[in-house]
């Protein structure tokens, strides 16, 4: 029993040691979450919206907002030593599903074949006036 308990404690300690916060240099400080977390070679990127990290403003043009959202995601991927080719799963949240074709046209310029899996969900509201939020998992 003692050996089992010691093994479990060591397993938890090793697992916790492999968890690393990934933060790009321009990511706003004081957020109540990490930009990304790397665990065993997998990077989990927090949901990003189309706000510029320096100004806190989102573009009025929806396609520019999608580009800014993906640029924010890309900065976190880069800070973790990865890029869009490493992404294996994407979750997209839209406040208006009528915007899906516009989102998809920009999305396709960032993700090349083979593209990651993707889920797109319509939601009632996001942070501020943003219309899109994207989170990714990369390996």
HELIX and SHEET records of a PDB file:
HELIX    1   1 UNK A    2  UNK A   17  1                                  16    
HELIX    2   2 UNK A   62  UNK A   79  1                                  18    
HELIX    3   3 UNK A   84  UNK A   86  5                                   3    
HELIX    4   4 UNK A   97  UNK A   99  5                                   3    
HELIX    5   5 UNK A  100  UNK A  110  1                                  11    
SHEET    1   A 6 UNK A  19  UNK A  22  0                                        
SHEET    2   A 6 UNK A  36  UNK A  39 -1                                        
SHEET    3   A 6 UNK A  42  UNK A  49 -1                                        
SHEET    4   A 6 UNK A 132  UNK A 138 -1                                        
SHEET    5   A 6 UNK A  87  UNK A  94 -1                                        
SHEET    6   A 6 UNK A 117  UNK A 122  1                                        
END                                                                             
